[in-house]
Amino acid sequence: AQLEPECVVVCLDEVDLADQPSENPLVCRLAEDLAYVIYTSGSTGKPKGVMVEQRHLVNSIQARNNYYRDNQAKFLLLTSFAFDSSVAGIFGSLSAGWELYLSHSANDLQELSMLIRQHGISHLLCVPTLYMALLEYSNDTLHALNTVIVAGESSNANLIQQHDNKTHQARLFNEYGPTEGTVWSSVYEYQRVDDLIDNIGQPIANTRIYILDSAHQLLPPNIPGELCIAGAGLARGYLNRPELTSEKFIEIELFGKTERIYKTGDLARWLPDG
């Protein structure tokens, strides 16, 4: 359609921009300043904006760079910017000096397989469902992979076997962590085909994990309880949701001191080997 000549066109963006301050924004200088807000999935209720501070992000990325000690790598980003796993891919890769590759669609198995083959992708992070689909689709295109990280959901029991069959001795890791813990809180490297598929390993640096009962008391190994997280990666809370923040982020007495924890609502247990 075409506007009549006598119509006046008003650019609303110009009006909005004219109301904005003209000076440069303040530079973030404090560790307690907000780094970003990412909304968790609303599948279980109203979406919640998780407020992550600069110090939380720095700890998460430093822990990642210290754990995955690869001098040169090519990381393929498979998640939307709306999910906090993209934080691991973007900041983790660039801060380590890695090459970062983007895909047009994370669901296009043909494109992903082609990108891995053509660019020699060595590292990727995705949900187990997507990685399983990629393994089933690809034949000889995954040999460049060196490190594969799955996270975000429970894995298929056949994932480790398929991984061993389709990759050239690539390492396979299972990361666990809610957005409230700044991307990841624990990690486990699968060692054998018969490894416990849902093993989430041990806490990352500066992070503590507790298995508590309903009275917030510590539980012994092999006894299931609520998984609670504490440490340097714990988010500030929920944006404009003070009641929910007070409900999920609480302070309890542990080992003679006050500990701020996040109640994940996930059921877990300590294995005898820790």
Rosetta silent file (secondary structure, phi, psi, omega in degrees, C-alpha in Angstrom):
SEQUENCE: AQLEPECVVVCLDEVDLADQPSENPLVCRLAEDLAYVIYTSGSTGKPKGVMVEQRHLVNSIQARNNYYRDNQAKFLLLTSFAFDSSVAGIFGSLSAGWELYLSHSANDLQELSMLIRQHGISHLLCVPTLYMALLEYSNDTLHALNTVIVAGESSNANLIQQHDNKTHQARLFNEYGPTEGTVWSSVYEYQRVDDLIDNIGQPIANTRIYILDSAHQLLPPNIPGELCIAGAGLARGYLNRPELTSEKFIEIELFGKTERIYKTGDLARWLPDG
SCORE:     score description
SCORE:     0.000 S_00000001
   1 L     0.000  155.852 -178.558    0.000    0.000    0.000 S_00000001
   2 L  -127.106  136.606 -178.981    1.034    3.604   -0.583 S_00000001
   3 L   -73.836  147.704  174.667    0.248    6.633    1.593 S_00000001
   4 L   -65.861  147.027 -176.291   -1.659    9.580    0.164 S_00000001
   5 L   -56.967  -32.157 -176.188    0.611   12.595   -0.587 S_00000001
   6 L   -81.164   -6.416  179.918   -1.113   14.796    2.017 S_00000001
   7 L   -71.803  140.530  177.306   -0.496   12.312    4.848 S_00000001
   8 L   -97.605  124.126  179.459    2.117   13.317    7.413 S_00000001
   9 L   -92.633  123.075  179.723    4.523   10.523    8.360 S_00000001
  10 L  -111.138  122.109  177.355    5.642   10.651   11.975 S_00000001
  11 L   -85.315  105.800 -176.766    8.657    8.587   12.999 S_00000001
  12 H   -66.130  -29.580  178.995    7.781    7.428   16.493 S_00000001
  13 H   -60.353  -38.922 -179.219   11.332    6.265   17.114 S_00000001
  14 H   -64.072  -37.960  178.488   12.566    9.850   16.829 S_00000001
  15 H   -64.529  -44.527  179.737   10.082   10.986   19.478 S_00000001
  16 H   -64.223  -43.997 -178.147   11.185    8.239   21.846 S_00000001
  17 H   -65.409  -33.455 -179.110   14.867    8.893   21.232 S_00000001
  18 H   -65.564  -24.074 -179.935   14.439   12.621   21.823 S_00000001
  19 L   -84.386   -7.402 -177.278   13.250   11.877   25.363 S_00000001
  20 L   -86.534  152.534  178.339   16.378    9.895   26.187 S_00000001
  21 L   -63.858  146.838 -177.014   19.435   11.432   27.906 S_00000001
  22 L   -90.913  -16.201 -178.636   22.170   12.592   25.555 S_00000001
  23 L   -79.181  161.070  179.701   25.133   11.806   27.816 S_00000001
  24 L   -65.836  146.028  177.705   26.983    8.517   27.717 S_00000001
  25 L   -66.718  156.640  179.158   25.653    5.793   30.030 S_00000001
  26 L   -65.358  138.340  177.874   27.503    5.084   33.232 S_00000001
  27 L   -79.832  134.916  179.444   30.304    2.577   32.907 S_00000001
  28 L   -68.857  123.322 -177.041   29.853   -0.502   35.068 S_00000001
  29 L  -123.096  -17.654 -172.082   32.542   -0.387   37.728 S_00000001
  30 L  -106.294  145.615  178.796   31.283   -2.439   40.659 S_00000001
  31 L   -63.490  -26.941 -178.315   31.208   -6.191   41.134 S_00000001
  32 L   -86.693   -2.045  177.603   27.671   -5.850   42.509 S_00000001
  33 L   -67.897  151.501 -178.462   26.394   -4.068   39.388 S_00000001
  34 E   -71.905  131.765  176.934   23.877   -5.961   37.297 S_00000001
  35 E   -91.949  -44.433  179.079   25.367   -7.861   34.351 S_00000001
  36 E  -166.453  165.830  171.736   22.128   -9.127   32.794 S_00000001
  37 E  -125.346  122.973  177.335   18.593  -10.331   33.434 S_00000001
  38 E  -123.062  132.415 -179.074   17.503  -13.603   31.832 S_00000001
  39 E   -86.208  132.381  175.592   14.010  -14.986   32.179 S_00000001
  40 L   -77.074  164.856 -179.174   13.605  -18.618   33.097 S_00000001
  41 L   -59.931  140.703  177.785   11.106  -20.794   31.281 S_00000001
  42 L   -91.975   18.020 -176.036    7.501  -20.147   32.131 S_00000001
  43 L   -65.178  -24.712 -178.926    6.564  -23.803   31.721 S_00000001
  44 L  -109.674   13.375 -179.679    5.972  -24.165   35.466 S_00000001
  45 L   150.936 -158.211 -179.285    4.377  -20.783   36.068 S_00000001
  46 L   -68.239  130.788  179.025    4.968  -17.088   35.541 S_00000001
  47 L   -56.583  143.755 -176.250    8.360  -16.364   33.904 S_00000001
  48 L  -120.828  128.873  176.995   10.932  -15.027   36.356 S_00000001
  49 E   -85.729  113.457 -177.797   13.668  -12.543   35.505 S_00000001
  50 E   -89.447  123.902 -178.672   16.882  -13.694   37.185 S_00000001
  51 E   -92.638  113.643 -179.413   19.236  -10.838   38.101 S_00000001
  52 E  -109.409  127.179 -178.541   22.882  -11.825   37.656 S_00000001
  53 E   -88.750  167.043 -179.445   25.597   -9.468   38.854 S_00000001
  54 H   -57.269  -42.420 -178.022   29.036   -8.862   37.347 S_00000001
  55 H   -65.475  -34.747  178.036   30.758  -10.868   40.095 S_00000001
  56 H   -66.128  -43.854  179.462   28.485  -13.857   39.500 S_00000001
  57 H   -64.468  -44.030 -179.722   29.271  -13.823   35.786 S_00000001
  58 H   -60.401  -44.353  179.147   33.012  -13.445   36.368 S_00000001
  59 H   -62.304  -42.910 -179.293   33.079  -16.420   38.730 S_00000001
  60 H   -61.697  -44.332 -177.537   31.101  -18.566   36.288 S_00000001
  61 H   -72.846  -40.203  177.501   33.382  -17.749   33.353 S_00000001
  62 H   -63.019  -41.303  177.584   36.611  -18.087   35.334 S_00000001
  63 H   -62.518  -39.243  179.388   35.487  -21.467   36.632 S_00000001
  64 H   -65.541  -46.674 -178.541   34.684  -22.518   33.064 S_00000001
  65 H   -66.134  -32.458  178.265   38.029  -21.400   31.677 S_00000001
  66 H   -75.784  -28.779 -178.532   39.897  -23.132   34.494 S_00000001
  67 H   -81.811  -48.347  178.873   37.949  -26.366   34.057 S_00000001
  68 L   -95.100   85.024 -173.835   38.047  -26.628   30.256 S_00000001
  69 L   -86.697   78.063  177.287   41.721  -25.884   29.751 S_00000001
  70 L  -119.663  122.297 -177.515   41.965  -25.722   25.961 S_00000001
  71 L   -69.879  -39.452 -179.227   44.278  -23.121   24.447 S_00000001
  72 L  -129.549  131.128 -179.563   42.692  -23.219   21.003 S_00000001
  73 L  -156.451  159.404  175.591   39.132  -24.224   20.253 S_00000001
  74 E  -123.440  111.110 -173.350   36.243  -23.570   17.895 S_00000001
  75 E  -102.337  130.053  177.564   32.927  -23.300   19.736 S_00000001
  76 E  -101.614  115.877 -179.314   29.583  -23.644   17.960 S_00000001
  77 E   -80.386  122.493 -174.658   26.812  -21.698   19.709 S_00000001
  78 L  -117.512    5.392 -177.365   23.570  -23.688   19.577 S_00000001
  79 L  -121.685  153.986  178.427   21.334  -21.799   21.989 S_00000001
  80 L   -69.193  154.445  175.524   19.338  -18.594   21.800 S_00000001
  81 L   -62.344  -16.471 -179.089   20.510  -15.459   23.589 S_00000001
  82 L   -76.629  -10.380  179.139   17.353  -15.847   25.686 S_00000001
  83 L  -109.795  143.119 -173.556   18.879  -18.865   27.463 S_00000001
  84 L   -73.230  -12.515  174.711   21.743  -18.528   29.896 S_00000001
  85 H   -65.453  -21.751  175.395   23.733  -21.346   28.307 S_00000001
  86 H   -66.196  -27.952  177.086   24.501  -18.798   25.578 S_00000001
  87 H   -61.004  -41.631  178.251   26.425  -16.880   28.257 S_00000001
  88 H   -62.895  -44.290 -178.177   28.768  -19.847   28.571 S_00000001
  89 H   -67.862  -44.477 -175.348   29.274  -20.026   24.827 S_00000001
  90 H   -74.511  -62.294 -175.759   29.758  -16.315   24.195 S_00000001
  91 H   -71.752  -36.923  178.939   31.725  -15.077   27.201 S_00000001
  92 H   -63.169  -43.453 -178.738   33.432  -18.388   27.883 S_00000001
  93 H   -69.638  -51.279 -174.777   34.733  -18.685   24.325 S_00000001
  94 H   -66.843  -36.809  179.619   35.761  -15.077   23.755 S_00000001
  95 H   -69.810  -23.269  179.208   37.446  -14.683   27.149 S_00000001
  96 L   -92.659   -1.568 -179.288   39.511  -17.803   26.444 S_00000001
  97 L    79.972   18.744  179.117   40.551  -16.602   22.993 S_00000001
  98 L   -82.562  165.291  170.760   38.521  -19.249   21.176 S_00000001
  99 E   -86.658  136.681 -177.976   36.779  -18.886   17.844 S_00000001
 100 E  -115.926  125.824 -178.420   32.995  -18.539   18.174 S_00000001
 101 E  -115.957  141.678  179.069   30.660  -19.754   15.428 S_00000001
 102 E  -113.565  147.769  177.053   26.935  -19.066   15.089 S_00000001
 103 L  -110.730  152.374  177.271   24.321  -21.161   13.314 S_00000001
 104 L   -70.576  -36.119 -179.177   21.228  -19.904   11.505 S_00000001
 105 L  -147.405  124.614  179.761   19.085  -22.589   13.124 S_00000001
 106 L   -74.485   -9.599 -179.206   19.955  -24.898   15.986 S_00000001
 107 L  -100.065   -2.821  179.890   17.314  -27.355   14.747 S_00000001
 108 L   -89.323   95.438 -175.587   18.719  -27.758   11.235 S_00000001
 109 H   -63.300  -33.795  178.903   20.753  -30.941   11.601 S_00000001
 110 H   -64.321  -45.230  179.499   22.086  -30.685    8.061 S_00000001
 111 H   -65.527  -43.476 -179.283   23.445  -27.192    8.665 S_00000001
 112 H   -62.631  -43.618  178.731   24.921  -28.111   12.047 S_00000001
 113 H   -61.878  -40.662  179.477   26.600  -31.186   10.628 S_00000001
 114 H   -66.159  -42.846  179.679   27.994  -29.113    7.754 S_00000001
 115 H   -61.811  -43.230  179.908   29.300  -26.392   10.101 S_00000001
 116 H   -62.041  -42.106 -178.461   31.074  -28.936   12.287 S_00000001
 117 H   -71.900  -49.047 -173.837   32.703  -30.562    9.266 S_00000001
 118 H   -68.664  -38.198 -175.214   33.631  -27.426    7.300 S_00000001
 119 H  -101.148   -0.703 -179.636   34.985  -25.368   10.191 S_00000001
 120 L    62.796   45.316 -179.056   36.424  -28.165   12.295 S_00000001
 121 L   -58.732  130.327 -177.840   34.231  -27.339   15.286 S_00000001
 122 L  -106.331  -25.159 -175.135   35.862  -28.713   18.427 S_00000001
 123 E  -132.542  139.525  171.464   33.452  -27.653   21.194 S_00000001
 124 E  -151.747  155.294  179.184   29.696  -27.458   21.553 S_00000001
 125 E  -133.917  127.349 -179.695   27.110  -27.223   24.315 S_00000001
 126 E  -160.376  174.392  175.978   23.476  -28.232   23.884 S_00000001
 127 L   -72.503  150.495 -178.789   20.604  -30.165   25.403 S_00000001
 128 H   -56.478  -35.083 -179.086   20.968  -33.973   25.227 S_00000001
 129 H   -60.529  -44.855  179.389   17.962  -34.281   22.901 S_00000001
 130 H   -66.991  -41.695 -179.632   19.611  -32.124   20.244 S_00000001
 131 H   -65.753  -38.713  177.356   22.963  -33.865   20.587 S_00000001
 132 H   -62.233  -42.703  178.051   21.319  -37.276   20.303 S_00000001
 133 H   -63.560  -38.822  178.729   19.547  -36.156   17.120 S_00000001
 134 H   -66.417  -39.894  177.543   22.841  -34.845   15.736 S_00000001
 135 H   -63.212  -42.539 -179.075   24.568  -38.139   16.505 S_00000001
 136 H   -69.886  -30.033 -178.878   21.830  -40.115   14.772 S_00000001
 137 H   -79.747  -38.625 -172.094   21.896  -37.816   11.725 S_00000001
 138 L   -87.222  147.319  176.544   25.666  -37.598   11.250 S_00000001
 139 L  -108.620  -67.345 -176.299   27.909  -40.338    9.962 S_00000001
 140 L  -123.852   29.973 -174.279   31.471  -39.121    9.546 S_00000001
 141 L  -105.131   -1.584 -173.078   31.109  -35.405   10.250 S_00000001
 142 L  -107.610   10.827 -174.496   31.780  -35.253   13.998 S_00000001
 143 L   -68.168  -21.398  179.846   35.401  -36.382   14.128 S_00000001
 144 L   -75.087  -18.268 -177.366   36.674  -32.846   14.754 S_00000001
 145 L   -61.353  133.183  177.773   34.780  -32.656   18.045 S_00000001
 146 L  -112.129  -35.660 -177.266   37.024  -32.593   21.079 S_00000001
 147 E  -140.863  124.125  177.611   34.625  -31.579   23.856 S_00000001
 148 E  -121.155  130.051  179.989   30.849  -31.985   23.999 S_00000001
 149 E  -118.385  125.202  174.653   28.795  -30.587   26.877 S_00000001
 150 E  -109.929  145.271 -177.056   25.188  -31.593   27.462 S_00000001
 151 E  -164.741  163.443  171.419   22.962  -29.710   29.895 S_00000001
 152 L    99.819  -16.467  179.972   19.436  -28.574   30.553 S_00000001
 153 L  -164.946  169.698  177.556   17.603  -31.909   30.762 S_00000001
 154 L   -69.570  147.503 -177.461   18.039  -35.599   31.553 S_00000001
 155 L   -93.401  155.496  173.146   20.038  -37.592   29.036 S_00000001
 156 L   -71.646  140.831 -177.706   19.064  -40.663   27.067 S_00000001
 157 L   -61.281  -24.395 -178.956   20.645  -43.838   28.417 S_00000001
 158 L   -89.747    1.093 -173.885   22.120  -44.561   24.965 S_00000001
 159 H   -61.391  -45.050 -176.361   23.776  -41.157   24.630 S_00000001
 160 H   -63.577  -43.127  179.625   27.227  -42.204   25.846 S_00000001
 161 H   -63.578  -44.875  178.253   27.353  -45.221   23.532 S_00000001
 162 H   -62.468  -39.942  178.272   26.229  -43.174   20.537 S_00000001
 163 H   -60.828  -46.077  179.700   28.785  -40.508   21.413 S_00000001
 164 H   -64.412  -34.583 -177.818   31.592  -43.067   21.515 S_00000001
 165 H   -73.166  -34.316 -170.493   30.495  -44.565   18.206 S_00000001
 166 H  -101.435  -13.543 -179.471   30.233  -41.308   16.250 S_00000001
 167 L  -113.667  164.720 -178.910   33.095  -39.177   17.606 S_00000001
 168 L   -98.606   76.925  177.914   36.840  -39.645   17.624 S_00000001
 169 L    58.981   35.375  175.911   37.449  -40.007   21.359 S_00000001
 170 L   -71.566  147.417  177.737   35.785  -36.681   22.173 S_00000001
 171 E   -81.241  143.742 -177.563   35.234  -35.918   25.853 S_00000001
 172 E  -124.127  125.052 -177.102   31.622  -35.819   27.038 S_00000001
 173 E  -121.680  148.037  173.484   30.487  -33.707   29.995 S_00000001
 174 E  -115.564  116.057  178.520   27.186  -33.303   31.816 S_00000001
 175 E  -102.867  144.436  176.134   26.645  -29.853   33.328 S_00000001
 176 E  -127.401  140.524  173.436   23.983  -29.001   35.866 S_00000001
 177 L   165.813  131.683  175.181   22.837  -25.608   37.008 S_00000001
 178 L   -79.215  164.799  176.459   19.785  -23.364   37.090 S_00000001
 179 H   -56.908  -33.041 -179.395   19.817  -19.796   35.798 S_00000001
 180 H   -65.983  -14.950  177.799   19.790  -18.717   39.448 S_00000001
 181 H  -103.730   11.711 -179.242   23.261  -20.249   39.825 S_00000001
 182 L    62.199   73.409  170.670   24.712  -18.403   36.788 S_00000001
 183 L    78.771  -60.714 -176.138   24.720  -21.021   34.033 S_00000001
 184 L  -143.781  150.815  179.852   26.289  -23.991   35.822 S_00000001
 185 L  -127.057  -22.379  177.960   26.842  -25.231   39.351 S_00000001
 186 E  -150.398  164.440 -178.173   28.320  -28.706   38.875 S_00000001
 187 E  -152.025  147.676  178.097   29.867  -30.822   36.150 S_00000001
 188 E  -138.097  133.389  174.813   30.628  -34.476   35.483 S_00000001
 189 E   -98.937  120.852  177.933   32.815  -36.041   32.809 S_00000001
 190 L   -67.081  133.841 -177.704   31.524  -39.389   31.582 S_00000001
 191 L  -111.069  -29.755 -175.235   34.260  -42.017   31.727 S_00000001
 192 L  -135.257  159.383  178.825   32.525  -45.249   30.722 S_00000001
 193 L   -62.937  -32.422 -177.693   29.607  -46.336   28.569 S_00000001
 194 L   -94.165   17.613  176.087   27.856  -47.689   31.668 S_00000001
 195 L   -59.630  151.518  174.975   28.280  -44.463   33.671 S_00000001
 196 L   -64.458  114.407 -169.104   25.246  -43.241   35.602 S_00000001
 197 L   -63.794  -31.668 -177.049   23.638  -41.040   32.942 S_00000001
 198 L   -96.838   17.269  177.502   22.139  -38.495   35.373 S_00000001
 199 L   -68.470  122.193 -179.498   25.319  -38.017   37.405 S_00000001
 200 L  -100.394    6.984  170.693   25.811  -34.252   37.798 S_00000001
 201 L    73.479 -141.488 -174.989   29.280  -34.598   39.291 S_00000001
 202 E  -121.303  160.907 -177.839   30.790  -32.165   41.752 S_00000001
 203 E   -61.890  149.290  174.217   30.445  -28.410   42.348 S_00000001
 204 L   -77.008  178.161 -176.931   32.432  -25.972   40.234 S_00000001
 205 L   -57.933  139.464  176.629   34.897  -23.539   41.812 S_00000001
 206 L    61.202   27.572 -179.660   33.565  -21.356   44.646 S_00000001
 207 E  -129.552  141.133  177.965   30.270  -23.245   44.658 S_00000001
 208 E  -125.552  138.183  179.024   28.744  -25.453   47.339 S_00000001
 209 E  -119.721  131.080  178.923   25.933  -27.951   46.916 S_00000001
 210 E  -122.111  142.940  171.632   23.842  -29.246   49.805 S_00000001
 211 E  -106.663  113.544 -171.479   21.227  -31.992   49.909 S_00000001
 212 E  -120.464  153.753  173.470   18.682  -30.923   52.528 S_00000001
 213 L   -88.093 -174.073 -175.924   15.481  -32.254   54.033 S_00000001
 214 L   -66.301  -18.336  177.882   12.298  -30.215   54.508 S_00000001
 215 L   -97.059   11.854  179.294   13.721  -28.755   57.730 S_00000001
 216 L    63.636   35.775  175.095   16.879  -27.608   55.901 S_00000001
 217 L  -103.506  144.772 -179.154   19.017  -30.230   57.610 S_00000001
 218 E   -65.119  141.289  178.158   21.880  -31.977   55.816 S_00000001
 219 L  -107.845  147.855  179.536   21.195  -35.476   54.551 S_00000001
 220 L   -76.263  170.334  178.218   23.745  -38.329   54.415 S_00000001
 221 L   -55.394  147.123  176.889   24.860  -40.055   51.181 S_00000001
 222 L    74.247   -2.952  177.254   22.258  -42.055   49.235 S_00000001
 223 L  -100.475  116.938 -177.298   19.342  -40.277   50.938 S_00000001
 224 L   -71.146  145.974  177.114   17.411  -38.112   48.438 S_00000001
 225 E  -162.276 -172.054 -178.945   16.508  -34.546   49.296 S_00000001
 226 E   -79.731  131.837  177.627   16.292  -31.073   47.807 S_00000001
 227 E   -81.190  123.078  179.866   19.395  -29.870   46.008 S_00000001
 228 E  -122.991  144.490 -173.330   20.383  -26.413   47.255 S_00000001
 229 E  -117.284  141.566  174.388   23.163  -24.210   45.898 S_00000001
 230 E  -139.720  163.179  175.643   25.416  -21.681   47.619 S_00000001
 231 E   126.909 -166.993 -170.910   28.511  -19.749   46.649 S_00000001
 232 L   -72.345  -12.996 -178.303   29.887  -17.027   44.406 S_00000001
 233 L   -97.401    1.584 -175.572   27.542  -17.728   41.501 S_00000001
 234 L   -70.193  126.227 -175.366   24.277  -17.248   43.360 S_00000001
 235 L   -65.721  165.088  178.475   22.133  -14.618   41.648 S_00000001
 236 L   -65.784  -37.956 -177.617   20.830  -11.459   43.305 S_00000001
 237 E   147.987 -160.136 -178.086   17.234  -12.653   43.018 S_00000001
 238 E  -101.510  137.354 -179.098   14.205  -12.150   40.777 S_00000001
 239 L   -64.875  122.023  177.219   13.443   -8.857   39.072 S_00000001
 240 L    58.039   26.109  178.018   10.437   -7.159   40.713 S_00000001
 241 L  -131.008   64.978 -176.126    9.549  -10.387   42.564 S_00000001
 242 H   -61.889  -35.821 -179.310   10.657   -9.775   46.188 S_00000001
 243 H   -65.871  -44.426  179.683    8.282  -12.359   47.657 S_00000001
 244 H   -67.809  -37.070  176.622    9.520  -15.111   45.362 S_00000001
 245 H   -59.836  -44.425  179.804   13.122  -14.066   45.971 S_00000001
 246 H   -66.344  -27.762 -179.553   12.583  -14.408   49.723 S_00000001
 247 H   -77.650  -39.064 -173.336   11.006  -17.820   49.200 S_00000001
 248 H   -95.810  -30.867  177.970   13.723  -19.322   46.984 S_00000001
 249 E  -106.366  108.566 -174.745   16.840  -17.507   48.236 S_00000001
 250 E  -128.778  166.310  175.265   17.095  -18.041   51.976 S_00000001
 251 E  -112.298  132.868  179.128   19.670  -17.969   54.754 S_00000001
 252 E  -135.029  164.781  177.603   20.242  -21.006   56.958 S_00000001
 253 E   -92.793  121.564  177.232   22.759  -22.091   59.576 S_00000001
 254 E  -137.969  128.780  177.274   25.293  -24.627   58.299 S_00000001
 255 L    54.423   39.091  175.040   28.549  -25.648   59.963 S_00000001
 256 L    77.895   11.905  178.157   28.272  -22.866   62.508 S_00000001
 257 E  -142.398  162.044  179.407   27.808  -20.031   60.026 S_00000001
 258 E   -83.582  129.181 -177.695   25.034  -18.384   58.052 S_00000001
 259 E  -123.909  127.572  174.290   24.832  -19.559   54.451 S_00000001
 260 E   -86.483  124.670 -176.457   22.719  -17.999   51.701 S_00000001
 261 E  -127.065  160.962  171.558   21.318  -20.754   49.516 S_00000001
 262 E  -112.722  126.735 -179.579   19.049  -21.154   46.521 S_00000001
 263 E   -88.244  107.833 -174.529   16.388  -23.855   46.791 S_00000001
 264 E   -75.400  -28.125 -173.158   16.269  -25.478   43.341 S_00000001
 265 E    83.226   -2.847  179.292   13.320  -27.774   43.993 S_00000001
 266 E   -85.309  143.596  178.324   15.295  -30.575   42.308 S_00000001
 267 E   -93.849  130.560 -178.566   15.584  -33.959   43.978 S_00000001
 268 E  -152.013  172.441  175.874   19.111  -35.369   44.284 S_00000001
 269 L  -148.896  151.176  174.231   21.360  -37.478   46.476 S_00000001
 270 L   -78.514  135.566  172.277   25.045  -37.681   47.237 S_00000001
 271 L   -81.845  158.585 -178.118   26.761  -40.782   45.900 S_00000001
 272 L   -57.104  -29.706 -178.435   29.131  -42.620   48.264 S_00000001
 273 L   -89.212    6.409  178.306   32.168  -41.332   46.332 S_00000001
 274 L    86.809    0.000    0.000   30.998  -37.708   46.599 S_00000001
